[in-house]
Amino acid sequence: MSIALWVIATLLVLGGFLYYRSSLLITSIGLVGLFAIGSWFDIVGPVLWVLLAVVLLPLNITAFRRGVLTKGILGAYRKVMPEISETEKDAIDAGTTWWEGELFRGAPAWKKLHSIQKAELSAEEKAFLEGPCEELCKMMNDWEATHELADMPEHVWQYLKDHKFFAMIIKKEYGGLEFSAYAQSRVLQKVAGVSTILASTIGVPNSLGPGELLQHYGTKEQKDHYLPRLANGLEIPCFALTSPEAGSDAGSIPDTGVICKGEWEGKEIVGIRLNFDKRYITLAPVATVLGLAFKLSDPDKLLGDKEELGITAALIPHDTKGVETGRRHFPLNVPFQNGPVRGKDVFVPLDYIIGGPKMAGKGWRMLVECLSVGRAITLPSNSAGGVKSIALATGAYSYIRRQFRLPIGKMEGVQEALARLGGNAYLMDAVTSFSTKGIDLGEKPSVISAIAKYHMTEKLRECMDDAMDIHGGKGICLGPNNYLGRGYQGVPVAITVEGANILTRNLMIYGQGAIRCHPYVLEEMLASAETNAEGLKRFDKAIWGHIGFGMSNFVRSLVLGLGFWRFTSSPYSDSTAQYYKKMNRFSANLALLSDVAMGVLGGSLKRKQRISARLGDMLSYLFIASATLKRFEDEGRQKDDLPLLHWALQDTLYKLQESQLALLDNFGAVGTTMKVVMYPFGRIVKRPSDRLDSKVAKILLKPNASRERLGQGQFLAPEGQFGYLEQTLRDIIEAEPLFDRVRKAADDRRMPFMFLDQVAAKGKELGVLSDEEVELLRRAEQGRLRVINVDDFAHEDLIAGKHAREVALASVKKQDSAA
Ligand SMILES: Cc1cc2nc3c(=O)[nH]c(=O)nc-3n(C[C@H](O)[C@H](O)[C@H](O)COP(=O)(O)OP(=O)(O)OC[C@H]3O[C@@H](n4cnc5c(N)ncnc54)[C@H](O)[C@@H]3O)c2cc1C
């Protein structure tokens, strides 16, 4: 054997050990074996054996490794790693990791993904969606609520209370519906397609708020009192955290609670004196009970030794002396109930603390624990529902609306935007189903919830823009016939609430993901904080596991980057296999880049937001792509849906690749080196082709099974705007051959596809249409006109507020004087 051959064989075998993540012992034995072969062929002499021993012995003799090597690393680690604050500790401890953890580890086990149960509704949940939820959608008039009443009408409020829409998360024993997270998501998706006011109003009590907090932390008395009242709508809750001085940095709220003696119902008791000024609080103007977050202190040490107890959550009835509610903010013409809450010297008993006095100071932990669940459901579902409805509506509109004698949806430029709507609608449904299934399986997915919140609301923004562009003036002119404008106006609300998006992308997704999903980092942090022998033992295990993991990811990234990703595992060998294989490669890249970024930047990675954001993008897109593949699998691998799947996967993986490249381009020499390792032959994913865009667009243009699956669960009854569009689309498609027949009979090749009632009359006159066909053409024309027309108003009808009253009074006076 030649030296070169031995060296190559040794490198390959060592690479193999690292690629497949063999243990240190196995790798060491393998190396000794290779050296023995080298000795046999007179290639390895004593010097190499000594070198091998110098490397392997310290690593494999546990006492030496731990006592010398690990101790040294631990000392250096403690110097560079910043201490974790209590707030960060709470955020890290709250929540669990699930499939996203698998993606972070560099080698996803696809079987695991596909063995997760499919999200499904129970018979009761299905009945609710088809019964009360359908009925609610029929009775809601969004224009009336947004323009005329600046609120939902009384009968809608009552219907929501009577049918327990605010009690989807409350347990049955307290009179609630106790729906699964998936069912909540489907309810929100359906109502979001009808009205943003409805979706926000239903979303909040079922998300983070008194109901959720009470069920987790409430005392028996609090649960017995409030939960049945919340379930049947006797109490309307809100949750007040945000202050003018503390928005994103909610932990810095200046609102105070001071433990002191005071008078309560005629007796002197130990209670809390509250002073607070909150804003942006959803449902506050109509709430009967406020969940309030404030900083509690005990200067006279009436509760114990501690003076500063920290953030605390309490339930305060709205009519408590000193509390001021009722005024409203006006969120972007989507006037759901939202406003400030203020309190001056409000004295309440200690029992008002959620969970009682023992939970004083535990408010922040309570919030982060509960927030992750609500954040994964409400806004992602509202966004998915909105996009599913507008994707269908925009498809239908693009077929009905004609310019240059063609349905606009047949024009390539329009198809580009339609494809984004179709592909994203498919993907967003997939992400919400998958994330909510995770919750139903018992996860508290803090990383997934940040991913879902950020990406679904950003996709809503992108899709709303596309829908508006395609609708042109029809989307711009507000009125009862405009089914887009209010949703479009409301997009920034979704972007801002529950963790404003810039912060969510730059700080939260990867900030939590890196620590929670990485197989070793959290354990290293926790172990390094322990100063005893057990801490050293744990740190030893974690740090050497981490070093091996890093080396393995380097080898994997190198090998897969050379093109071997094509030979990696995929559960299918059809046209979807390429995505699994590319994701194997990206997952290894993410794991490696994470370690490189943490190794190079240490604690300062927290401040390098753009690097953190792009690593978060990589994790997010891997998660989104997995959820989409899961949907395809769960729905029986429908061939007709392949264009939607291909579009969603190509768009997602392309964005992943571009984020990764942007990260490498902005990471100095380290980035340049990594680029050589990861992209020796350039990009591997292309964005969806024009041909694919066109295929997706065509799915949206006419009724078909894929289109039906895209809109599944949305409100499409003919009484609603979207249902009417669907009906009109069917009528227009049926009218087309009749129109052609009349055109031929009249020998008028230039006859335009308009005035279909006149076409009907002509057809009847020429004897080429039956009475039924005449009727169909007339109905199609009526629908067509309603779809393409917009509302107009008298000047007076558009004047709002106090001026409207003045104009109305002037007009009454004018009538009086005329009489
Ligand atoms: C309609 C509406 C309803 C709401 N409902 C409620 C409610 O029911 N209860 C409640 O308590 N609150 C509620 N909020 C408050 C909401 O959660 C806050 O608006 C949100 O947390 C952002 O705070 P802010 O608006 O003060 O923005 P700011 O905190 O001032 O942020 C401004 C911008 O800076 C970015 N930013 C801030 N810090 C960082 C950082 N470290 N890194 C990167 N970027 C950063 C943000 O992403 C944002 O883009 C509501 C808000 C609105 C508008």
The ligand as an SDF file (V2000), in Angstrom:
LIG
                    3D

 53 58  0  0  0  0  0  0  0  0999 V2000
  -53.7130   46.9950   18.0060 C   0  0  0  0  0  0  0  0  0  0  0  0
  -52.8360   46.5580   19.1120 C   0  0  0  0  0  0  0  0  0  0  0  0
  -53.2990   45.6450   20.0550 C   0  0  0  0  0  0  0  0  0  0  0  0
  -52.5170   45.2960   21.1580 C   0  0  0  0  0  0  0  0  0  0  0  0
  -53.0220   44.5050   22.1510 N   0  0  0  0  0  0  0  0  0  0  0  0
  -52.3230   44.3960   23.3250 C   0  0  0  0  0  0  0  0  0  0  0  0
  -52.9140   43.7680   24.4700 C   0  0  0  0  0  0  0  0  0  0  0  0
  -54.0390   43.2900   24.4250 O   0  0  0  0  0  0  0  0  0  0  0  0
  -52.1990   43.7310   25.6150 N   0  0  0  0  0  0  0  0  0  0  0  0
  -50.9410   44.2460   25.7230 C   0  0  0  0  0  0  0  0  0  0  0  0
  -50.3670   44.2020   26.7790 O   0  0  0  0  0  0  0  0  0  0  0  0
  -50.3450   44.8260   24.6480 N   0  0  0  0  0  0  0  0  0  0  0  0
  -51.0070   44.9180   23.4660 C   0  0  0  0  0  0  0  0  0  0  0  0
  -50.4170   45.5200   22.3720 N   0  0  0  0  0  0  0  0  0  0  0  0
  -49.0540   45.9900   22.4800 C   0  0  0  0  0  0  0  0  0  0  0  0
  -48.0720   45.2740   21.5640 C   0  0  0  0  0  0  0  0  0  0  0  0
  -47.7410   44.0350   22.0840 O   0  0  0  0  0  0  0  0  0  0  0  0
  -46.8940   46.2320   21.3990 C   0  0  0  0  0  0  0  0  0  0  0  0
  -47.3330   47.2160   20.5080 O   0  0  0  0  0  0  0  0  0  0  0  0
  -45.6810   45.5790   20.8960 C   0  0  0  0  0  0  0  0  0  0  0  0
  -45.1310   44.8070   21.9200 O   0  0  0  0  0  0  0  0  0  0  0  0
  -44.6300   46.5610   20.3890 C   0  0  0  0  0  0  0  0  0  0  0  0
  -44.4490   47.6520   21.2420 O   0  0  0  0  0  0  0  0  0  0  0  0
  -44.4670   49.1290   20.6410 P   0  0  0  0  0  0  0  0  0  0  0  0
  -45.6400   49.2660   19.7720 O   0  0  0  0  0  0  0  0  0  0  0  0
  -44.3330   50.0610   21.7860 O   0  0  0  0  0  0  0  0  0  0  0  0
  -43.1860   49.2100   19.7320 O   0  0  0  0  0  0  0  0  0  0  0  0
  -41.6980   49.4560   20.2170 P   0  0  0  0  0  0  0  0  0  0  0  0
  -41.3680   48.5690   21.3480 O   0  0  0  0  0  0  0  0  0  0  0  0
  -41.4700   50.9080   20.3890 O   0  0  0  0  0  0  0  0  0  0  0  0
  -40.8780   48.9300   18.9620 O   0  0  0  0  0  0  0  0  0  0  0  0
  -40.6970   49.7050   17.7990 C   0  0  0  0  0  0  0  0  0  0  0  0
  -39.9090   48.9010   16.7670 C   0  0  0  0  0  0  0  0  0  0  0  0
  -38.6170   48.5780   17.2970 O   0  0  0  0  0  0  0  0  0  0  0  0
  -38.3860   47.1810   17.1880 C   0  0  0  0  0  0  0  0  0  0  0  0
  -37.5880   46.7590   18.3350 N   0  0  0  0  0  0  0  0  0  0  0  0
  -37.7890   47.0200   19.6390 C   0  0  0  0  0  0  0  0  0  0  0  0
  -36.8480   46.4330   20.3790 N   0  0  0  0  0  0  0  0  0  0  0  0
  -36.0380   45.7660   19.5330 C   0  0  0  0  0  0  0  0  0  0  0  0
  -34.8780   44.9540   19.6740 C   0  0  0  0  0  0  0  0  0  0  0  0
  -34.3410   44.6930   20.8630 N   0  0  0  0  0  0  0  0  0  0  0  0
  -34.3130   44.4600   18.5670 N   0  0  0  0  0  0  0  0  0  0  0  0
  -34.8210   44.6890   17.3530 C   0  0  0  0  0  0  0  0  0  0  0  0
  -35.9160   45.4380   17.1560 N   0  0  0  0  0  0  0  0  0  0  0  0
  -36.5230   45.9630   18.2200 C   0  0  0  0  0  0  0  0  0  0  0  0
  -39.7680   46.5490   17.1960 C   0  0  0  0  0  0  0  0  0  0  0  0
  -39.7460   45.2990   16.5260 O   0  0  0  0  0  0  0  0  0  0  0  0
  -40.5880   47.5820   16.4340 C   0  0  0  0  0  0  0  0  0  0  0  0
  -40.4470   47.3480   15.0640 O   0  0  0  0  0  0  0  0  0  0  0  0
  -51.2030   45.8370   21.2620 C   0  0  0  0  0  0  0  0  0  0  0  0
  -50.7210   46.7080   20.2860 C   0  0  0  0  0  0  0  0  0  0  0  0
  -51.5140   47.0810   19.2310 C   0  0  0  0  0  0  0  0  0  0  0  0
  -50.9710   48.0570   18.2460 C   0  0  0  0  0  0  0  0  0  0  0  0
  1  2  1  0
  2  3  1  0
  2 52  2  0
  3  4  2  0
  4  5  1  0
  4 50  1  0
  5  6  2  0
  6  7  1  0
  6 13  1  0
  7  8  2  0
  7  9  1  0
  9 10  1  0
 10 11  2  0
 10 12  1  0
 12 13  2  0
 13 14  1  0
 14 15  1  0
 14 50  1  0
 15 16  1  0
 16 17  1  0
 16 18  1  0
 18 19  1  0
 18 20  1  0
 20 21  1  0
 20 22  1  0
 22 23  1  0
 23 24  1  0
 24 25  2  0
 24 26  1  0
 24 27  1  0
 27 28  1  0
 28 29  2  0
 28 30  1  0
 28 31  1  0
 31 32  1  0
 32 33  1  0
 33 34  1  0
 33 48  1  0
 34 35  1  0
 35 36  1  0
 35 46  1  0
 36 37  1  0
 36 45  1  0
 37 38  2  0
 38 39  1  0
 39 40  1  0
 39 45  2  0
 40 41  1  0
 40 42  2  0
 42 43  1  0
 43 44  2  0
 44 45  1  0
 46 47  1  0
 46 48  1  0
 48 49  1  0
 50 51  2  0
 51 52  1  0
 52 53  1  0
M  END
$$$$
